[in-house]
């Protein structure tokens, strides 16, 4: 195929080229996008405040989560007991804060499992392909077909009921959805030219996955990760509510809701405060996740760097 010189127009000395603007750092562009989203800022504030209260709050109170005082049983909220007391006279404010510790630890474990296992497993399966991918995804399908509730019941037969069962159940099954999503993203990205160029330059599979593929999957990973944290928190609350998770006297939000629902008509505050803390924390993570999704979206970063 020959080229005709008449198809090209030379650039004269009066032509001006736009200067090259180097891309800003990822966190600077992301923070600029985050500041435009008020709900994301509210979500960040809710998560930060709940984290600080969970860590520091119980130490600043003269009460403990398991101290019983039958003379103050079912006391309504007051200056001494901000959230009132339960049927055994235990301070409900401190117990709600201890429940925040358990819930946030569940969210932390779920996020670590998703990042460490789900992202790597799905990335390797999608990038390697072939028979290896089919075997790896068949394993995911088998584990995904078993409900988490069954995992917890089986673990209770072997171990004592408690928080350890929730951690083990999350470790077995919580990374499966992340692995599927990352694998789908890798399958669509590995056909791009930059992957072929990286292979031509002698990059290994691990280097391609770490430096080229996973950074381009940040958006779906952040969305899935953010949705998994409140889902894990709610799962723990549900399992504790039906007696398969954290057991009394530990102050989980599910345990507090289970205790408060029995006296909901006479003392509704015993159910309201743990349910409000659970709902507020889940909303905070959801708002924060939506803001991170918009901030880390490549199209928004490209427009913000102009």
N, C-alpha and C positions, 0 to 999 in steps of 0.2 A: 504494500500500500504506500503510494507516494504522497507527499504533502505539497500543496501549492503555496508558494510564498505569499500569494495574494490574500490568503486566508488569515494572515497574521498582520497585526498593526504594531509598528514599533512605538515604544514609549519615548516621548519627547522629554526634553529637560524640564518642561513646565509641570510634568506629572509628579504627584506627591504620593508616596506610599505611607500607609498608616504605620506608626511605630509599633514595634512588638511590645506587648505588655506581658511581663512574666506572670504566670499564675500564682495566686496567693496560696498560703498554706491552707490545708484542708480545714483545720479547726477555726481559722479566722473566717473563712467563707461560711462555714457551718454556723458559727455564732452570729454572724450578720443575718443569716436567714432565720435563725431561732428568735432573734429579737423582734422580728416582724410578726411572729405568731404569739398572740397573747395567751391562748390556751396552753401552748407548749411551756411558756414561762410559768403559768399557774401550775401546770403539772409538775414541773421541776421543783417549784417551791413546796408543793404538797409532799413530794417524795423526800425532799431534803428535811423538811420539818418533822415528818414522821420518822425518818432515820435518826435525827438528833434526839427526839423524844424517846425512841426505843432504846437508845444507847445510854442516855444521861438521865432520863426522867425517873426511872425507878430508884436511882441512887439519891435523888433529891427529896424523896418522900419518906416520912417516918414509918410508913407501913411496908409490909412485905406482901407478896402475892399469895402466900399461904397462911398468913397470920389470922386466926379465927377470934372473933369477939361476939359471942352470942347476945350480949346486951345491946349491940348495935346492928342486929340482923335486920335486913330489908329496910335500912335507913334511906330516906330520899336524899338527893343531892344537897349538899350544904357546904359551909366553909371548911369543915373538917374532912369531909369526903365529897370531892367535887362531882364524882359520878355516882355517888351513893354506895351502898354495900349490897352484898348478895345475901342469900339465905343463911350463910354461916358467919356473917359479919365481916367478911373480907372486903378490903377497899377495892372498888371496881375500877377506879382510875389506874391504880398500879397494875391490876390484872390485865387491863386493856393494853397498857404499854408493854407488858411482858408478852402479850399476844402479838404485838407488832414485831418483837424480836424474832419470834418463831416464823411469822409470815415473811419477813424480809430475808431471813436465812433460807427459807424455801425458795424465794425468788432468786437469790444469789446462786443457790445450788442448781436451779433450773437453767439459769443463764450460762453457768460454767459448763454444764453438760451439753447444752446446745452448741456452744462455741467449740469446745474441745473435741467432742465426738461427732456431732451432727454435721458441722461444716466440713471437717476433714474427711469424714466418711463419704458424704455426698459428693464432695469435690473430687476425691480420688476415683469414685465409681463413675462419675460423668466424664472425667478426663481420660481415664484408661480405656473405658469402653470394652466392647467385645464380650467374651465369655465371663471375664472377671466382673464386669458390671452386672451381668444377669445374675450371677451367683450372689453378689452383694445385695442387690435389690430384692432377690427372693428371700433372703434372710430378714430384710426390713419388712417385707410383706407378712411373713410368718409372725414376727414379733408384734406388728401393728394390728394383727387380727385378734390378739388376746387383750381383753380389757384391763385397764390398770387396776380396777377393783379386784380382779382375780389375782393379780400379782400381790396386792396387799394382803388378801386373805391367805394366800399360800405362805407369805412371809410371816404372818402372825402364827402359823403353825410351827415354824422353825424358831423364830425369835419372839421376844416379849413385845407386846403392843407398845408403840411409842413412836417417837420422831424418826428413829432409825428405819422403820418400815417405809416411811414416806421417802426418805433419801434413796433407799434401795430401789423402790418402785420407780422413782424418777430416773435413776441411773439406768434402769433396764429399758424403759419405754419412752422417755420424754424427748430424746434426740431424733426420733424416727421422722417426724414431720419436717424438721429442719433438714435432715439428710435428703428427703425427697425434693424439697424446694431447691436446695443448692444443686443437686444433681441435674434438675431441669434447667437451671440457669447456666450451668457449665456446658450442657449439651448444646445450648443455643450460642454460647460464646466461643466455643472451641473451633468453630468454623470461620472465625474472623481472621483477617489478614495478619494482625499483630501476633497471633499465636503461631502461625506459620513462620513469620519472621523470627520469632524467638527460638523456634526449633532449628531454623536454618543457622542461627548464631551459636548453636550448641547448648542451649539451655536445657537443663534436666526437667523431668516431669514435676519434681517438687518446686523448682524455681519458677516454672510457668504457673503452677497452681498458686504459689504464695505471692508472687510479684505481679501477676497479670490477671489471673482468673478471679481469685477471691476478692481483690479490691474492686472489681467491676460488678460484684454481687452484693456490695455493701447495702444497697437499698432494700432488696428483699430480705437479707439477713437481719437488718435492724427491725423491719416490720414484724417478721416472724418472732424474733427474740423478744420484742416488746409485748407482743400478744401472748407469748408463752409465760411471761412472768406473772401477770395477773391471773392467768389460767392456772398456774401452779399454786398461787396463793389461795384461789378459790377451791382448788382440788383438796388442799390440806384442810381448809375449813369444813368442806363437805365431809371428808373422811373422819375428821374429829367430831363432827356433829352426829354422825351415825355410830360413833364408838370404835372406828377402825384406825384412828390416827393417834394423836396425842391424847393421853388419858389424864384425868384429874389426879392430883391437884394442879398440874401444869395449866397455865393460863393461855390457852390458844383461843383465837376468836371463834373457832368452831365449837369448842367446849363451852365458852361463855354464851354463845347463842343457844346451844342445847340446854344449858341451865336456865337461861332467861326466858325461853319459850314456855316453860312450865308455869311461870308466874307472870305471863305477859299481860293478863287482864288486871291483876292487882298491882304489879310493879313493872310497868312497861319500860322504864328506864334501863332495867337489867338486860333487855334485848336491844334497845335502841342504840346504846353507846357502842357495843362491839360491832353491830351491823353497820352503823355509820362509819366507824373506823375502817372496816373492811371495804365498804363501798367507796369511801374517799380515796383510799390507797389504790384501788383498782382504777378509778377514774384518773388519778394522777399519773399512773404508768401509761394509760391509754393516751392521754393528752401529750405526754412527753414523747411517746413513740411516734405519734403523728407528726410532731414537730421535727424529730430527728429524721423521719422519712423525707420530709420536704427539704430539710437542710442538707442532707447527704445525697439528694437526687442530682445526678450529673448535669441534667438540663438546667436546673436552678443555679448550680455552681458556675456553669458556663455563662449564664446571663448575668450573674452577680459579679463576675470578673471583668466584664466589659467596661 
